[in-house]
């Protein structure tokens, strides 16, 4: 999840308004499940291409989504 990123490890002297925020011990169970098992994360460099490259990414998502709708069983049984 996003709250595990180093961005949220803060210096209290530099960011005093975040002094009482403890992101390290934050545990949002449903967020963890979604982020680790149900979401698809794309890094920024995957989206740096031209319009055709971006369309290829969109087409790939649509292809997988269509396959999931037609026969969800293989996707439900998938273990990573």
C-alpha positions as CSV (number, residue, x, y, z in Angstrom):
1,X,0.0,0.0,0.0
2,X,1.0,3.6,-0.6
3,X,1.4,4.2,3.2
4,X,4.3,1.8,3.2
5,X,6.3,3.9,0.8
6,X,9.5,5.7,2.1
7,X,7.8,9.0,1.3
8,X,5.8,8.6,4.5
9,X,8.8,8.0,6.8
10,X,9.1,11.6,7.9
11,X,11.4,13.8,9.9
12,X,9.4,15.3,12.7
13,X,11.6,18.4,12.8
14,X,11.1,19.0,9.1
15,X,7.4,18.2,9.1
16,X,6.1,19.0,12.6
17,X,2.4,18.7,11.6
18,X,3.1,15.0,11.0
19,X,4.6,14.4,14.4
20,X,1.7,12.2,15.7
21,X,1.4,10.2,12.5
22,X,2.8,6.7,12.8
23,X,2.6,5.2,9.3
24,X,5.1,2.4,10.3
25,X,2.6,0.8,12.6
26,X,-0.5,1.5,10.5
27,X,-2.2,-1.7,9.4
28,X,-5.2,-1.6,7.2
29,X,-6.0,-5.2,6.6
30,X,-8.4,-4.8,3.6
31,X,-6.0,-2.3,2.0
32,X,-3.1,-4.7,2.5
33,X,-5.1,-7.5,0.8
34,X,-6.2,-5.3,-2.1
35,X,-2.7,-3.9,-2.6
36,X,-0.9,-7.2,-2.5
37,X,-3.4,-9.6,-4.0
38,X,-6.1,-7.9,-6.0
39,X,-4.6,-4.7,-7.6
40,X,-2.5,-4.2,-10.6
41,X,0.3,-1.7,-10.1
42,X,2.0,0.0,-13.0
43,X,5.2,2.0,-12.6
44,X,5.3,5.4,-14.2
45,X,7.8,4.2,-16.9
46,X,5.2,1.9,-18.3
47,X,3.2,4.9,-19.3
48,X,5.9,7.0,-20.9
49,X,5.3,5.8,-24.5
50,X,3.4,7.4,-27.3
51,X,-0.4,7.1,-27.7
52,X,0.0,3.7,-29.4
53,X,2.0,2.3,-26.5
54,X,-0.6,3.5,-24.0
55,X,-3.4,2.0,-26.2
56,X,-1.5,-1.3,-26.1
57,X,-1.7,-1.2,-22.2
58,X,-5.4,-0.4,-22.3
59,X,-6.0,-3.2,-24.9
60,X,-4.1,-5.6,-22.7
61,X,-6.3,-4.7,-19.7
62,X,-9.4,-5.1,-21.8
63,X,-8.3,-8.5,-23.0
64,X,-7.7,-9.8,-19.5
65,X,-11.0,-8.2,-18.2
66,X,-12.9,-9.9,-21.1
67,X,-11.3,-13.3,-20.3
68,X,-12.2,-12.9,-16.6
69,X,-15.8,-12.2,-17.5
70,X,-16.0,-15.1,-19.9
71,X,-14.4,-17.6,-17.5
72,X,-13.5,-16.3,-14.0
73,X,-12.5,-19.7,-12.6
74,X,-8.8,-19.7,-13.6
75,X,-8.4,-16.2,-12.2
76,X,-10.0,-17.1,-8.9
77,X,-7.8,-20.1,-8.5
78,X,-4.6,-18.3,-9.4
79,X,-1.9,-18.2,-6.7
80,X,1.1,-16.0,-6.8
